[in-house]
Amino acid sequence: AHTVAARQVWLFRLVEAPNPPEHLFPECAEFGSLAPHWQDVRQKWADYFGRLTDPELDRVFEYTSFDGGRFRNRIG
């Protein structure tokens, strides 16, 4: 559940997708229910990588971490 949430969070930060996960460490996640969520986030990342361009790799993005810290990073 954490890996799915973390991948959703980073995708949200990179492309400003709607509805980021509220928790980075979801509680009470049942293992059997994770497969569809994993497939969904996996497909979203594949789509993102499929349209990523060289100029996009140089783009700087800013985000706020769960603890309130502000950061700037380059996509690449």
PyRosetta script that sets phi, psi and omega in degrees:
from pyrosetta import init, pose_from_sequence

init()
pose = pose_from_sequence("AHTVAARQVWLFRLVEAPNPPEHLFPECAEFGSLAPHWQDVRQKWADYFGRLTDPELDRVFEYTSFDGGRFRNRIG")
pose.set_psi(1, -39.1)
pose.set_omega(1, 179.0)
pose.set_phi(2, -63.9)
pose.set_psi(2, -42.9)
pose.set_omega(2, -179.1)
pose.set_phi(3, -63.6)
pose.set_psi(3, -42.1)
pose.set_omega(3, 177.3)
pose.set_phi(4, -62.3)
pose.set_psi(4, -47.6)
pose.set_omega(4, -179.5)
pose.set_phi(5, -62.8)
pose.set_psi(5, -42.4)
pose.set_omega(5, -179.2)
pose.set_phi(6, -63.6)
pose.set_psi(6, -41.3)
pose.set_omega(6, 178.7)
pose.set_phi(7, -66.6)
pose.set_psi(7, -35.9)
pose.set_omega(7, 176.3)
pose.set_phi(8, -66.1)
pose.set_psi(8, -42.5)
pose.set_omega(8, -179.9)
pose.set_phi(9, -60.9)
pose.set_psi(9, -48.1)
pose.set_omega(9, -178.2)
pose.set_phi(10, -65.9)
pose.set_psi(10, -36.9)
pose.set_omega(10, 176.8)
pose.set_phi(11, -65.3)
pose.set_psi(11, -41.3)
pose.set_omega(11, 175.7)
pose.set_phi(12, -57.9)
pose.set_psi(12, -45.0)
pose.set_omega(12, -179.1)
pose.set_phi(13, -65.2)
pose.set_psi(13, -39.4)
pose.set_omega(13, -175.9)
pose.set_phi(14, -75.1)
pose.set_psi(14, -39.4)
pose.set_omega(14, -174.8)
pose.set_phi(15, -117.7)
pose.set_psi(15, 5.8)
pose.set_omega(15, 180.0)
pose.set_phi(16, 53.5)
pose.set_psi(16, 45.5)
pose.set_omega(16, 178.3)
pose.set_phi(17, -68.7)
pose.set_psi(17, 154.8)
pose.set_omega(17, 178.9)
pose.set_phi(18, -73.1)
pose.set_psi(18, 156.7)
pose.set_omega(18, 171.2)
pose.set_phi(19, 58.3)
pose.set_psi(19, 69.0)
pose.set_omega(19, 174.6)
pose.set_phi(20, -69.6)
pose.set_psi(20, 156.5)
pose.set_omega(20, 176.0)
pose.set_phi(21, -62.1)
pose.set_psi(21, 145.7)
pose.set_omega(21, 179.5)
pose.set_phi(22, -80.7)
pose.set_psi(22, -26.0)
pose.set_omega(22, -175.5)
pose.set_phi(23, -129.6)
pose.set_psi(23, 135.4)
pose.set_omega(23, 177.6)
pose.set_phi(24, -82.7)
pose.set_psi(24, -21.3)
pose.set_omega(24, 178.8)
pose.set_phi(25, -124.6)
pose.set_psi(25, 77.0)
pose.set_omega(25, -178.8)
pose.set_phi(26, -58.8)
pose.set_psi(26, 138.3)
pose.set_omega(26, 178.8)
pose.set_phi(27, -100.0)
pose.set_psi(27, 155.1)
pose.set_omega(27, 174.8)
pose.set_phi(28, 61.4)
pose.set_psi(28, 26.9)
pose.set_omega(28, 176.2)
pose.set_phi(29, -77.8)
pose.set_psi(29, 129.8)
pose.set_omega(29, 178.4)
pose.set_phi(30, -88.9)
pose.set_psi(30, 131.7)
pose.set_omega(30, -175.9)
pose.set_phi(31, -52.9)
pose.set_psi(31, -44.5)
pose.set_omega(31, -177.6)
pose.set_phi(32, -63.8)
pose.set_psi(32, -22.3)
pose.set_omega(32, -178.9)
pose.set_phi(33, -89.3)
pose.set_psi(33, -5.1)
pose.set_omega(33, -175.4)
pose.set_phi(34, -81.2)
pose.set_psi(34, -26.5)
pose.set_omega(34, -175.2)
pose.set_phi(35, -55.0)
pose.set_psi(35, -47.0)
pose.set_omega(35, 179.4)
pose.set_phi(36, -64.1)
pose.set_psi(36, -35.9)
pose.set_omega(36, 178.7)
pose.set_phi(37, -68.2)
pose.set_psi(37, -39.5)
pose.set_omega(37, 177.9)
pose.set_phi(38, -63.4)
pose.set_psi(38, -45.8)
pose.set_omega(38, 179.9)
pose.set_phi(39, -62.4)
pose.set_psi(39, -39.3)
pose.set_omega(39, 179.7)
pose.set_phi(40, -64.0)
pose.set_psi(40, -49.4)
pose.set_omega(40, -178.5)
pose.set_phi(41, -69.4)
pose.set_psi(41, -33.8)
pose.set_omega(41, 176.6)
pose.set_phi(42, -61.8)
pose.set_psi(42, -43.5)
pose.set_omega(42, 178.9)
pose.set_phi(43, -66.7)
pose.set_psi(43, -38.7)
pose.set_omega(43, 178.2)
pose.set_phi(44, -63.8)
pose.set_psi(44, -39.6)
pose.set_omega(44, 176.9)
pose.set_phi(45, -67.5)
pose.set_psi(45, -40.7)
pose.set_omega(45, 178.5)
pose.set_phi(46, -61.5)
pose.set_psi(46, -41.3)
pose.set_omega(46, 177.2)
pose.set_phi(47, -63.3)
pose.set_psi(47, -43.7)
pose.set_omega(47, 179.4)
pose.set_phi(48, -61.1)
pose.set_psi(48, -49.3)
pose.set_omega(48, 179.7)
pose.set_phi(49, -63.6)
pose.set_psi(49, -32.8)
pose.set_omega(49, -179.9)
pose.set_phi(50, -66.1)
pose.set_psi(50, -27.4)
pose.set_omega(50, -179.8)
pose.set_phi(51, -107.2)
pose.set_psi(51, 4.0)
pose.set_omega(51, 179.5)
pose.set_phi(52, -70.0)
pose.set_psi(52, 133.5)
pose.set_omega(52, -179.5)
pose.set_phi(53, -115.3)
pose.set_psi(53, 164.2)
pose.set_omega(53, 177.1)
pose.set_phi(54, -58.2)
pose.set_psi(54, -45.7)
pose.set_omega(54, 177.9)
pose.set_phi(55, -60.7)
pose.set_psi(55, -35.2)
pose.set_omega(55, 179.2)
pose.set_phi(56, -63.3)
pose.set_psi(56, -32.4)
pose.set_omega(56, 179.0)
pose.set_phi(57, -61.5)
pose.set_psi(57, -26.6)
pose.set_omega(57, 179.0)
pose.set_phi(58, -85.5)
pose.set_psi(58, -9.5)
pose.set_omega(58, -177.5)
pose.set_phi(59, -65.9)
pose.set_psi(59, 138.2)
pose.set_omega(59, 175.6)
pose.set_phi(60, -97.1)
pose.set_psi(60, 135.5)
pose.set_omega(60, 177.1)
pose.set_phi(61, -126.9)
pose.set_psi(61, 153.7)
pose.set_omega(61, 178.8)
pose.set_phi(62, -119.2)
pose.set_psi(62, 148.5)
pose.set_omega(62, 177.9)
pose.set_phi(63, -153.8)
pose.set_psi(63, 162.6)
pose.set_omega(63, 175.6)
pose.set_phi(64, -109.0)
pose.set_psi(64, 128.3)
pose.set_omega(64, 179.8)
pose.set_phi(65, -76.4)
pose.set_psi(65, 171.3)
pose.set_omega(65, 179.9)
pose.set_phi(66, -61.7)
pose.set_psi(66, -27.0)
pose.set_omega(66, 179.8)
pose.set_phi(67, -90.5)
pose.set_psi(67, 6.5)
pose.set_omega(67, 175.7)
pose.set_phi(68, 94.4)
pose.set_psi(68, -5.1)
pose.set_omega(68, 178.8)
pose.set_phi(69, -70.5)
pose.set_psi(69, 144.3)
pose.set_omega(69, 177.6)
pose.set_phi(70, -101.3)
pose.set_psi(70, 138.4)
pose.set_omega(70, -178.0)
pose.set_phi(71, -138.3)
pose.set_psi(71, 153.7)
pose.set_omega(71, 173.1)
pose.set_phi(72, -126.2)
pose.set_psi(72, 133.1)
pose.set_omega(72, 177.4)
pose.set_phi(73, -141.3)
pose.set_psi(73, 160.5)
pose.set_omega(73, 173.1)
pose.set_phi(74, -96.8)
pose.set_psi(74, 140.9)
pose.set_omega(74, -178.9)
pose.set_phi(75, -53.4)
pose.set_psi(75, -46.3)
pose.set_omega(75, -177.6)
pose.set_phi(76, -62.0)
pose.dump_pdb("model.pdb")
